[in-house]
Structures are given as C-alpha cells and as structure tokens.
Amino acid sequence: MMSIIIALLVNLLIETSVSLTVVVPGDPVVAHVGSTVILPCWISPAENAEALEIRWYRHDQFSNPVLLYNHGKIQDVQEESYRNRSSLTLRSDQAGGLKDGDVSLRLEKLTLQDEGSFHCYVSGDREYDSQQVLLKITALGSTPVLFPKPLDDGRVNISCRSSGWYPEPSVIWMCDDRSVLRPGGTSHIRGPDGMFFVQSWMAVSRSDAQLVSCSLSSRTEEFRESRIDVQAIISSGPWKALFFTLLIFALLSLGLVGFILYRYRERQTGKKPVGENCEEETMEKLLKGVGRDENMEEQRKHADGEEETMEKLLKDVERDVNIHEQRKHEVVGDVNIEDSKKHADCAEETTENLLKDVVGDVNIEDSKKHADCEEETMEKLLKDVEKLNIKDSRKHEVVGDVNIEELRKHAVEITIDRERLHQDLKVSKDCKIVKASPDYNHTGEEFPIQLCAFGAQRFTSGRHYWEVELTQENTKNYWLIGVVKDGNLTARDRSTFTPFYGFWFLYSDGPRGFHINTNPPVKLPLTPRPERLGVLLDYDDGQLSFYNVTERKHLLTISSRFSGSVVPLFNPGAGDQSELRILDCPKPVYAQIHKDIRT
C-alpha cells in the first residue's frame, strides 16, 4: 500500500514539473497600419518547443488559425487573410527561438481588421496552456490643411481638415503662446476603409492671437500640426486683393495695346519678319520657275516626278523616325535619331537638286544670294515633319504593346457567386457567363449600375489577373467590370458606387462611351472598343489595371489603397442582350514547354 502511494506522489511530482505555463506581456501591443509587429509569447520555465503544437488563433476561430505549427513544421491550415503575412519569430535579439520556448508571432502588412486579441495556445502530450495578446492598431493621418475665410465682423473663420486617422484623433487649437483655444465645432467622419476624416473650425479675432495652430494627435501621442498667421489675413483684407487684380488687368491691357499697334504698323508698312519673307521668297521662286517652263507636258512630268520623290522622301523620314510602328513586339518604340539625321541630310541634298531643276532659268546670282535662306527653310520643314512623327510615336508609347503572357502568370480562376447575384441576372451552370434576364425592364437612360454580380473569390494580397470576353456573335457595348470591397455588396444608391465607398470599376455605356466611377464620372476615349478585357489587381501596390487583350494594349490603371478583402465585380448592362463571359486564361507558352520537359 505504501509503495502505491509513493508511486502516485512521484507521478504527480513529475507531471507538476513538466506542466506548461505560457507567458505574454500584460500591456497591449500598439502598431501602425501597414507595418510589421511581433506578438510576444513564451514558455516559462524555458523548454524546447520544437515537438509541441503551437497555435495562434483569433476569437472562436480555433480550427481556422492565424498560424499552426505541428509535427516540426508550419501547417497549411490557415485563415486566408493571414496567408503569407504570419510566421514564428524571436521576441528579442536575446531570445533563443523554439529551442528555448519562444513561440512569438510575427504579423506583416497590418490592417485595421487585425486589431483585437490573439490567442497563443501551446500543447504537449499531456498538458497545454493559452494566453491572449491584445493588439491595437493606429494610423497617423495627413498634415492638417487650414482654410481661412474672412468674416464681415472683422474676424477670420479657420477650418482645419485632415484624413487617414485611426482611431479618432484628438484636436487641439492653440495660439502663439501655446495657450489652448476653444473650437467652434469638430466632426469625425469614418470612411468605408475604417479611417477617420476630421474637420474642426473656429472664429479668431485680431485680439485673440497672431499665430493660430491646429494639432491632431493619436493614441501613440504622435501628432500633426499646421499654423496660420491670422494678423496677415486680417490686415490684407479685400483691398489688397483688389489692388493686385487691377494691377494684373492693367499689365494685360498694356500688352494687348502694344500688340495691336505692332500689327497695325506691320500692315501699314508691309514689312514682315525676316523668316517669313525668306520662306515666301523661296516658295515664289519655285512657282515662278514652274511658270516659265514653256513645255507644259514636260512640266507635268517634272511635277509628278517631284511629287513622287518628295512623297518617297517623307515616307523614308517617317519610317525611320517612327520606329515604334515597325517594332510591334516592343513595349516602347525607340527613335533612331542617327538614321533620321542621315535621311535629313539626304533630304536637303535632294531638295537642292530639285530646286536647281525647277528654277533652272532663274538668275544664278539670286540663287546664291538666297541659298542659305532656302536651306534653312527646308531644314525647318524637315524638322517639322520629324516632330510630328515623334509626337505620333509618343502617342503609341502611352499605351504601348503589352506582354499578355507575362500578365497571365498571375491568372486565377474566377466564378460568379450565385448566393450574391442580382435577382434580374441569369448565370450559367459553370458560373462563368452572366447576362440580364429577358424579363428585366430597365427604365431611364442611366447605366443600370446596381445590376451587379460578384466573384466567389476574395483577395487580401498579391497579384491576380483574369480576362472577360466582350464579343461573341455581336460586340457587347454595355458592361461594367472591376472590384469591390467585400462587405459593400448591398449598396443600392448610385452615389455610393465610388472608390470612397469601396467600388473601383470601368464601364461602357454604349454610345455614351467609357467611364470610370469617380464622382463625377470621368469619360475615357478608348479606341478601338475592347473585344476581350484583361484585369490585373495588384492588392499590395493598390492598383487596378485594365488591358485590351486583343490589341495587347494597356488602357488605364486606377490607384487606391485596398483594405480587407476585395472581390471581382461584373455587370452585363441592359442595353444589349449579349452575354458577359469570364474566360479561363491559357497558361504561358514557356510554362507548357517546361511541363513537357519534366514529363
């Protein structure tokens, strides 16, 4: 009996000595939006944690962890929004890692949704323990902008505005001796991204202060501040602005009178600038030389020859300057300046020979006298041609040729979410085709912006590319394609379909053209009309780009700052019955070759 009791005591002593105790800091961890943070967690007393299960999770999401370490490695079971953002790390430079029981979590690219508690759970064969770490997120807003407005009673109403804050910042008005002033009012407006826009205002008189400052501070005691000289605004008053207005008007009037007198004198005297006279004389000589030719038939042949030669010359110059049109597979066309100069020299020489043939019976002395003038005129003409062609080349450089195969490296499969489909839309069985129901009766001339379908895929990081077919039997003239912040899918008011409320898209409204959803919408001159549209979402860089796949051209890029998860957005419009089809992007050619080699 005694031996049994001793055995139980020994076993209890062993279990007590190996029991786990997880330790975390008592104070919340504070970090900025977009930064990287470490949530400390360790075992005390220190022991090797390489053979233990380490699970970080949020709230009641035990089975959908932020990170799971088990069987000596990180497991693939993970909440999607934390994929590629979480890892185990050292809580300090002196920590020894898993071998010393350090199981701290590293989080990257923090968002407002990361704020809250994180559970650090560690378990062995017979024991476990868990503790919570509280993470607080903060965002430092923009430097406040001050807008002064003089009042009729001699005071100045000053408005202070700033955006991009989280949580709500405190606002303090102070005068030049740093004493606090009482504002007339302050408002905080929270946008769809969770950030706060702040506006505060107050009326200041000459006796209140000379300098007034508006300061906004966050929970980390970081602040932004701007100042304004009230006395300068009050002293200037409306008379100074009126004086400068009259002065500018007087100067413009004097300039206009001078220009009129100059043109009047030029008309009376018949004199023109030297350059204009030079060019006119050259052209007159050409015409006179042709007029004095007695053989009309020979004259016509000669003129045809000149025209043909000059057309060939200009085509050669144009061909060499506008290299972009020849190099169809380069993104940006480079202009071969050396070749252009050679043709320019050739053009001068050819032009001189033409002049000699055309003005054959013109006085040789006069030709020598004006030779420099003719040469200068022709050089100017050639330079004008070159400038026009370079401008045309630069027009093509704006869109340029796009490597579609490179974009398709980021291709993802997109399908329509049947559960969140507008009631007047029809979707195919494979969830790839969507169009308006035949029974849908659209009233009004505006685009039916609420007729939306949403992708079943959600994105919180990385690059994602998909393509949409806009032409089957007939060209589709009405459509809307883009992305929307997940959670904003129930918007019904047209005014809420803007980037401020989490919508980013390009839409085609038939004969009314192409628009992006700014407020008011911006019309875009996109030609030719896209038959297949490519969409690239770069979540991390905050860019949504659109491409004309058929023409291999970049159309436009919308820059923003995404937060939370975003989903693809589709709208087939109601102006035609053509369907909108989501395509399965073909794999890049080199990837298929690589696969064949491996097999």
For each residue, the residues with C-beta under 8 A, 3 or more apart:
1: 4 5
2: 5 6
3: 6 7
4: 1 7 8
5: 1 2 8 9
6: 2 3 9 10
7: 3 4 10 11
8: 4 5 11 12
9: 5 6 12 13
10: 6 7 13 14
11: 7 8 14 15
12: 8 9 15 16
13: 9 10 16 17
14: 10 11 17 18
15: 11 12 18 19 126 127
16: 12 13 19
17: 13 14
18: 14 15 124 126 127
19: 15 16 127
20: 43 122 123 124 127 128 129
21: 43 44 45 129
22: 41 42 43 44 103 120 121 122 129 130 131
23: 41 42 43 44 131
24: 39 40 41 120 131 132 133
25: 29 40 133
26:
27:
28: 134 135 136
29: 25 37 38 39 40 133 134 135 136
30: 135 136 137 138 219 220
31: 35 36 37 110 135 136 137 138
32: 35 110 137 138 139 140
33: 110 111 112 137 138 139 166
34: 109 110
35: 31 32 110
36: 31 106 107 108 109 110
37: 29 31 106 107 110 135
38: 29 89 91 104 105 106 107
39: 24 29 56 104 105 106 107 118 120 133 135
40: 24 25 29 91 104 133
41: 22 23 24 91 102 103 104 105 120 122 131 133
42: 22 23 46 91 95 100 101 102 103 104
43: 20 21 22 23 46 47 49 101 103 122
44: 21 22 23 101
45: 21 101
46: 42 43 96 100 101
47: 43 101
48: 51 98 99 100 101
49: 43 52 54 98 99 101 102 103 122
50: 72 98 99
51: 48 72 124
52: 49 122 123 124
53: 68 69 70 121 122 123 124
54: 49 67 68 69 70 88 103 120 121 122
55: 62 65 67 68 69 70 119 121 122 123
56: 39 65 66 67 68 86 105 118 119 120 121
57: 61 62 64 65 66 118 119 121
58: 61 66 79 116 117 118 119
59: 116 117
60:
61: 57 58 64 65 79
62: 55 57 65 119 121
63:
64: 57 61 77 78 79
65: 55 56 57 61 62 68 77 78 79
66: 56 57 58 78 79 82 86 105 107 118
67: 54 55 56 74 78 82 86 87 88 105
68: 53 54 55 56 65 74 75 77 78
69: 53 54 55 73 74 75 88 103
70: 53 54 55 73 75
71: 75
72: 50 51
73: 69 70
74: 67 68 69 87 88
75: 68 69 70 71 78
76:
77: 64 65 68
78: 64 65 66 67 68 75 82 83 86
79: 58 61 64 65 66 82 83
80: 83 458 460
81: 85 113 460 565
82: 66 67 78 79 85 86 107
83: 78 79 80 86 460 461
84: 461 462
85: 81 82 107 108 109 461
86: 56 66 67 78 82 83 105 106 107 108
87: 67 74 105 106
88: 54 67 69 74 98 103 104 105 106
89: 38 104 105 106
90: 93 95 96 97 102 104
91: 38 40 41 42 95 102 104
92: 95
93: 90
94:
95: 42 90 91 92 100 102 104
96: 46 90 99 100 102
97: 90 100 102
98: 48 49 50 88 101 102 103
99: 48 49 50 96
100: 42 46 48 95 96 97
101: 42 43 44 45 46 47 48 49 98
102: 41 42 49 90 91 95 96 97 98
103: 22 41 42 43 49 54 69 88 98 120 122
104: 38 39 40 41 42 88 89 90 91 95
105: 38 39 41 56 66 67 86 87 88 89 118 120 133
106: 36 37 38 39 86 87 88 89
107: 36 37 38 39 66 82 85 86 110 114 135
108: 36 85 86
109: 34 36 85 461 540
110: 31 32 33 34 35 36 37 107 114 137
111: 33 114 137 563 564
112: 33 115 137 139 166 193 194 195 563
113: 81 563 564
114: 107 110 111 135 137
115: 112 135 136 137
116: 58 59 134 135
117: 58 59 132 133 134 135
118: 39 56 57 58 66 105 132 133 134 135
119: 55 56 57 58 62 130 131 132
120: 22 24 39 41 54 56 103 105 130 131 132 133
121: 22 53 54 55 56 57 62 128 129 130
122: 20 22 41 43 49 52 53 54 55 103 128 129 130
123: 20 52 53 55 127 128 129
124: 18 20 51 52 53 127 128
125:
126: 15 18
127: 15 18 19 20 123 124
128: 20 121 122 123 124
129: 20 21 22 121 122 123
130: 22 119 120 121 122
131: 22 23 24 41 119 120
132: 24 117 118 119 120
133: 24 25 29 39 40 41 105 117 118 120
134: 28 29 116 117 118
135: 28 29 30 31 37 39 107 114 115 116 117 118
136: 28 29 30 31 115 219
137: 30 31 32 33 110 111 112 114 115 166
138: 30 31 32 33 166 167 218 219 220
139: 32 33 112 164 165 166 195 218
140: 32 164 165 218 220 222 224
141: 162 163 164 165 169 195 196 198 216 218 224
142: 145 162 163 164 224
143: 162 224 225 226
144: 160 161 162 198 214 215 216 224 225 226
145: 142 160 161 162 226
146: 158 159 160 214 226 227 228
147: 158 159 161
148: 156 157 158 228 230 233
149: 156 157 158 159
150: 155 156 157 233 234 237 238
151: 154 155 156 157 203
152:
153:
154: 151 205 206 234
155: 150 151 203 204 205 234
156: 148 149 150 151 203 204 205 230 233 234
157: 148 149 150 151 184 201 202 203
158: 146 147 148 149 201 202 203 204 212 214 228 230
159: 146 147 149 199 200 201
160: 144 145 146 171 173 198 199 200 201 214 226
161: 144 145 147 197 198 199
162: 141 142 143 144 145 165 169 197 198 216 224
163: 141 142 191 195 196 197 198
164: 139 140 141 142 195 196
165: 139 140 141 162 168 169 195 196 197 198 216 218
166: 33 112 137 138 139 194 195 196 218
167: 138 196 218 219
168: 165 188 196 198
169: 141 162 165 196 198 216 217 218
170: 216 217
171: 160 183 186 198 200 214 215 216
172: 180 214 215 216 217
173: 160 180 181 182 183 200 202 212 213 214 215
174: 178 179 180 181 212 213 215
175: 178 179 181 208 209 210 211 212 213
176: 209 210 211 212
177: 209
178: 174 175
179: 174 175
180: 172 173 174
181: 173 174 175 202 204 208 209 212
182: 173 202
183: 171 173 186 200 201 202
184: 157 201 202 203
185: 200 201
186: 171 183 198 199 200 201
187: 198 199 200
188: 168 196 197 198
189: 196 197 198 199
190: 194 195 196 197
191: 163 194 195 196 197 500
192: 485 488 500 501 502
193: 112 502 561 563
194: 112 166 190 191 563
195: 112 139 141 163 164 165 166 190 191
196: 141 163 164 165 166 167 168 169 188 189 190 191
197: 161 162 163 165 188 189 190 191
198: 141 144 160 161 162 163 165 168 169 171 186 187 188 189 216
199: 159 160 161 186 187 189
200: 159 160 171 173 183 185 186 187 214
201: 157 158 159 160 183 184 185 186
202: 157 158 173 181 182 183 184
203: 151 155 156 157 158 184
204: 155 156 158 181 208 209 212 230
205: 154 155 156 208
206: 154 230 231 234
207:
208: 175 181 204 205 212 230
209: 175 176 177 181 204 212 230
210: 175 176 229 230 231
211: 175 176 227 228 229 230
212: 158 173 174 175 176 181 204 208 209 227 228 230
213: 173 174 175 225 226 227 228
214: 144 146 158 160 171 172 173 200 225 226 227
215: 144 171 172 173 174 223 224 225
216: 141 144 162 165 169 170 171 172 198 223 224 225
217: 169 170 172 221 222 223 224
218: 138 139 140 141 165 166 167 169 221 222 223
219: 30 136 138 167
220: 30 138 140
221: 217 218
222: 140 217 218
223: 215 216 217 218
224: 140 141 142 143 144 162 215 216 217
225: 143 144 213 214 215 216
226: 143 144 145 146 160 213 214
227: 146 211 212 213 214
228: 146 148 158 211 212 213 233
229: 210 211 232 233
230: 148 156 158 204 206 208 209 210 211 212 233 234
231: 206 210 234 235
232: 229 235 236
233: 148 150 156 228 229 230 236
234: 150 154 155 156 206 230 231 237
235: 231 232
236: 232 233 240 241
237: 150 234 240 241
238: 150 241 242
239: 242 243
240: 236 237 243 244
241: 236 237 238 244 245
242: 238 239 245 246
243: 239 240 246 247
244: 240 241 247 248
245: 241 242 248 249
246: 242 243 249 250
247: 243 244 250 251
248: 244 245 251 252
249: 245 246 252 253
250: 246 247 253 254
251: 247 248 254 255
252: 248 249 255 256
253: 249 250 256 257
254: 250 251 257 258
255: 251 252 258 259
256: 252 253 259 260
257: 253 254 260 261
258: 254 255 261 262
259: 255 256 262 263
260: 256 257 263 264
261: 257 258 264 265
262: 258 259 265 266
263: 259 260 266 267
264: 260 261 267 268
265: 261 262 268 269
266: 262 263 269 270 271 272
267: 263 264 270
268: 264 265
269: 265 266
270: 266 267
271: 266
272: 266 276 277 280
273: 276 277
274: 277 278
275: 278 279
276: 272 273 279 280
277: 272 273 274 280 281
278: 274 275 281 282 370 373 376 377
279: 275 276 282 283 377 380
280: 272 276 277 283 284
281: 277 278 284 285 370 373
282: 278 279 285 286 370 373 374 377
283: 279 280 286 287
284: 280 281 287 288
285: 281 282 288 289 355 359 362 366 370 374
286: 282 283 289 290 355 358 359
287: 283 284 290 291
288: 284 285 291 292 359 362
289: 285 286 292 293 358 359 360 361 362
290: 286 287 293 299 303 358
291: 287 288
292: 288 289 361
293: 289 290 296 298 299 302
294:
295: 298 299
296: 293 299 300
297: 300 301
298: 293 295 301 302
299: 290 293 295 296 302 303
300: 296 297 303 304
301: 297 298 304 305
302: 293 298 299 305 306 357 358
303: 290 299 300 306 307
304: 300 301 307 308
305: 301 302 308 309
306: 302 303 309 310 354 358
307: 303 304 310 311
308: 304 305 311 312
309: 305 306 312 313 350 354
310: 306 307 313 314 354
311: 307 308 314 315
312: 308 309 315 316
313: 309 310 316 317 343 346 347 350
314: 310 311 317 318 385
315: 311 312 318 319
316: 312 313 319 320 343 346
317: 313 314 320 321 340 343 344 347 382 385 386 389
318: 314 315 321 322 385 389
319: 315 316 322 326
320: 316 317 323 336 339 340 343
321: 317 318 335 336 340 386 389 390 393
322: 318 319 325 326 333 335 389 390 392 393
323: 320 326 327 333 334 335 336 393
324: 327 330 332 333 334 335 393 396 397
325: 322 333 393 396
326: 319 322 323 333
327: 323 324 330 333 334
328: 401
329: 401
330: 324 327 333 334 401
331: 400 401 402 403
332: 324 397 400
333: 322 323 324 325 326 327 330 393 396 397
334: 323 324 327 330
335: 321 322 323 324 340 390 393
336: 320 321 323 339 340
337: 340 341
338: 341 342
339: 320 336 342 343
340: 317 320 321 335 336 337 343 344 386
341: 337 338 344 345
342: 338 339 345 346
343: 313 316 317 320 339 340 346 347
344: 317 340 341 347 348 379 382 383 386
345: 341 342 348 349
346: 313 316 342 343 349 350
347: 313 317 343 344 350 351 378 382
348: 344 345 351 352 375 378 379 382
349: 345 346 352 353
350: 309 313 346 347 353 354
351: 347 348 354 355 378
352: 348 349 355 356 374 375
353: 349 350 356 357
354: 306 309 310 350 351 357 358
355: 285 286 351 352 358 359 367 374
356: 352 353 359 360
357: 302 353 354 360
358: 286 289 290 302 306 354 355
359: 285 286 288 289 355 356 362 367
360: 289 356 357
361: 289 292
362: 285 288 289 359 366 367
363: 366 367
364: 367 368
365: 368 369
366: 285 362 363 369 370
367: 355 359 362 363 364 370 371
368: 364 365 371
369: 365 366
370: 278 281 282 285 366 367 373 374
371: 367 368 374 375
372: 375 376
373: 278 281 282 370 376 377
374: 282 285 352 355 370 371 377 378
375: 348 352 371 372 378 379
376: 278 372 373 379 380
377: 278 279 282 373 374 380 381
378: 347 348 351 374 375 381 382
379: 344 348 375 376 382 383
380: 279 376 377 383 384
381: 377 378 384 385
382: 317 344 347 348 378 379 385 386
383: 344 379 380 386 387
384: 380 381 387 388
385: 314 317 318 381 382 388 389
386: 317 321 340 344 382 383 389 390
387: 383 384 390 391
388: 384 385 391 392
389: 317 318 321 322 385 386 392 393
390: 321 322 335 386 387 393 394
391: 387 388 394 395
392: 322 388 389 395 396
393: 321 322 323 324 325 333 335 389 390 396 397
394: 390 391 397 398
395: 391 392 398
396: 324 325 333 392 393 399 400
397: 324 332 333 393 394 400
398: 394 395
399: 396 553 554 555
400: 331 332 396 397 553 554
401: 328 329 330 331 552 553
402: 331 407 547 552 553 554
403: 331 406 407 552
404: 407 408 534 547 549 552
405: 408 409 588 589 590
406: 403 409 588
407: 402 403 404 410 411 465 534 536 547
408: 404 405 411 465 585 586 587 588
409: 405 406 465 588 591
410: 407 462 463 464 465 536
411: 407 408 465 466 467 585 587
412: 457 464 465 466
413: 457 466 584
414: 455 456 457 466 568 582
415: 430 431 432 455 456 457 582
416: 421 427 431 432 434 453 454 455 456 570 582
417: 420 421 431 453 454 455 456 567
418: 421 427 431
419:
420: 417 453 454 489
421: 416 417 418 425 427 434 453 454
422: 425 450 451 452 453
423:
424: 436 437 439 440 451
425: 421 422 434 435 436 437 451 453 572
426: 434 435 436 437
427: 416 418 421 431 433 434 453
428: 431 432 433 434
429:
430: 415 433
431: 415 416 417 418 427 428 456
432: 415 416 428 581 582 583 584
433: 427 428 430 579 580 581 582
434: 416 421 425 426 427 428 453 570 572 579 580
435: 425 426 572 577 578 579 580
436: 424 425 426 440 442 451 572 573 574 577
437: 424 425 426 440
438: 577
439: 424
440: 424 436 437 451 574
441:
442: 436 448 574
443:
444:
445:
446: 449 494
447: 478 480 507 509 573
448: 442 451 571 573 574
449: 446 452 480 494 497 507 571
450: 422 491 492 494
451: 422 424 425 436 440 448 571 572 573 574
452: 422 449 480 484 489 569 570 571
453: 416 417 420 421 422 425 427 434 569 570 571 572
454: 416 417 420 421 484 489 567 568 569 570
455: 414 415 416 417 567 568 569 570
456: 414 415 416 417 431 567
457: 412 413 414 415 464 567 568
458: 80 486 565 566 567
459: 462 464 483 537 539 565 566 567
460: 80 81 83 539 564 565 566
461: 83 84 85 109 539 540
462: 84 410 459 539 540
463: 410 536 537 538 539 540
464: 410 412 457 459 536 537 539
465: 407 408 409 410 411 412 534 535 536 537 585
466: 411 412 413 414 534 535 568 582 583 585
467: 411 532 533 534 535 549 582 583 585
468: 479 481 532 533 535 570 580 581 582 583
469: 472 531 532 580 581 582 583
470: 475 476 479 530 531 532 533 578 580
471: 474 475 476 531 532 578
472: 469 476 578 579 581
473: 578
474: 471 576 578
475: 470 471 529 531 578
476: 470 471 472 479 508 572 573 576 578 579 580
477: 508 510 511 529 573 575 576
478: 447 508 509 510 572 573 574 575 576
479: 468 470 476 507 508 570 571 572 573 580
480: 447 449 452 505 506 507 508 569 570 571 573
481: 468 505 506 507 533 535 546 569 570 571
482: 503 504 505 506 507 517 535 544 568 569
483: 459 504 505 535 537 544 566 567 568 569
484: 452 454 488 489 502 503 504 505 566 567 569
485: 192 488 502 503 562 563 564 565 566
486: 458 489 564 565 566 567
487: 502 564
488: 192 484 485 491 496 501 502 503
489: 420 452 454 484 486 567
490:
491: 450 488 496 497 501 503
492: 450 496
493: 496
494: 446 449 450 497
495: 498 519
496: 488 491 492 493 501 503
497: 449 491 494 501 503 505 517
498: 495 501 503 517 518 519
499: 502 503 504 517 518 558 560
500: 191 192 519
501: 192 488 491 496 497 498
502: 192 193 484 485 487 488 499 566
503: 482 484 485 488 491 496 497 498 499 517 569
504: 482 483 484 499 517 544 558 560
505: 480 481 482 483 484 497 516 517 569
506: 480 481 482 514 515 516 524 546 555 556 558
507: 447 449 479 480 481 482 514 515 516 517 571 573
508: 476 477 478 479 480 513 514 529 573
509: 447 478 512 513 514 515 573 575
510: 477 478 573 575 576
511: 477
512: 509 515 523
513: 508 509 523 524 525 526
514: 506 507 508 509 523 524 525 526
515: 506 507 509 512 521 522 523 524
516: 505 506 507 521 522 524 556 558
517: 482 497 498 499 503 504 505 507 521
518: 498 499 521 522
519: 495 498 500
520:
521: 515 516 517 518
522: 515 516 518
523: 512 513 514 515
524: 506 513 514 515 516 555 556
525: 513 514
526: 513 514 529 530 548 555
527:
528: 548 551
529: 475 477 508 526
530: 470 526 533 548 549 550 551 555
531: 469 470 471 475 548 549 550
532: 467 468 469 470 471 548 549 550 583
533: 467 468 470 481 530 546 547 548 549
534: 404 407 465 466 467 546 547 548 549
535: 465 466 467 468 481 482 483 544 545 546 547 568
536: 407 410 463 464 465 543 544 545 546 547
537: 459 463 464 465 483 543 544 566
538: 463 541 542 543 544 545
539: 459 460 461 462 463 464 542 562 566
540: 109 461 462 463
541: 538
542: 538 539 559 560 561 562
543: 536 537 538 557 558 559 560
544: 482 483 504 535 536 537 538 557 558 560
545: 535 536 538 554 555 556 557 558
546: 481 506 533 534 535 536 554 555 556 557
547: 402 404 407 533 534 535 536 552 553 554 555
548: 526 528 530 531 532 533 534 551 552 553 555
549: 404 467 530 531 532 533 534 552
550: 530 531 532
551: 528 530 548
552: 401 402 403 404 547 548 549
553: 399 400 401 402 547 548
554: 399 400 402 545 546 547 557
555: 399 506 524 526 530 545 546 547 548
556: 506 516 524 545 546
557: 543 544 545 546 554
558: 499 504 506 516 543 544 545
559: 542 543
560: 499 504 542 543 544
561: 193 542
562: 485 539 542 566
563: 111 112 113 193 194 485
564: 111 113 460 485 486 487
565: 81 458 459 460 485 486
566: 458 459 460 483 484 485 486 502 537 539 562
567: 417 454 455 456 457 458 459 483 484 486 489
568: 414 454 455 457 466 482 483 535
569: 452 453 454 455 480 481 482 483 484 503 505
570: 416 434 452 453 454 455 468 479 480 481 580 582
571: 448 449 451 452 453 479 480 481 507 580
572: 425 434 435 436 451 453 476 478 479 578 579 580
573: 436 447 448 451 476 477 478 479 480 507 508 509 510 576
574: 436 440 442 448 451 478
575: 477 478 509 510
576: 474 476 477 478 510 573
577: 435 436 438
578: 435 470 471 472 473 474 475 476 572
579: 433 434 435 472 476 572
580: 433 434 435 468 469 470 476 479 570 571 572
581: 432 433 468 469 472
582: 414 415 416 432 433 466 467 468 469 570
583: 432 466 467 468 469 532
584: 413 432
585: 408 411 465 466 467
586: 408
587: 408 411 591 592
588: 405 406 408 409 591 592
589: 405 592 593
590: 405 593 594
591: 409 587 588 594 595
592: 587 588 589 595 596
593: 589 590 596 597
594: 590 591 597 598
595: 591 592 598 599
596: 592 593 599
597: 593 594
598: 594 595
599: 595 596
